[in-house]
């Protein structure tokens, strides 16, 4: 489950806090606290960055598993989240542009 906080905006970027946790079984997976950042690169390109941190569950065993296996899984999961957000944003921008052309 992903929970988004209130966006923080300036003239040039937006940061959205997020919490991400497994829905079942929660005790076997870490809770990630992070943020989504959007910043313009130029008029047609926006940079999307997803970053965060987590504490592995299960104490010492969890830390050892994280070092050998789970860190790579976590990195791939965050990459997939960033790609999913990017696809949704692109679709929303495309739909908005299409709607603007129709009116």
Secondary structure, DSSP 8 states (H G I E B T S, - for coil): -EEEEEEEE-SSEEEEEEEE--SSSGGGS--EEEEEEEEESSSS-EEEEEEEEE--SSHHHHHHHIIIIIHHHHHHHHHHHHHHHHHHHHHHHHHHHHHHHH-
